[in-house]
Amino acid sequence: MTKTLVAAFVLLAAGASAHAASAVNLDSEPRTLVVTEGGSKTELALGGNESVDFCQNGCFVTMPNGDIEALTGSETIEISGGVARIK
């Protein structure tokens, strides 16, 4: 029984680390998100109709309008009309 519980825990932990947040830019113009992860900031440039996976272990994202959101790594950010929404 203990081996089964340990195996289940390992599978759940491995599955959780495989998730990443994603961002999709539905606009034709490029958009930029600022991602703060592990104390370092990076600009995430998304071209028109581009999508990308990022933020596997949680992060903060500064949206195009300046709002800052905390992500756990399972969300999708959709940018449309210059406005970002978390789905």
Helices and strands as residue ranges (DSSP letters): H 2-17, E 21-25, E 31-37, E 40-46, E 51-54, E 59-62, E 68-71, E 76-80, E 83-86
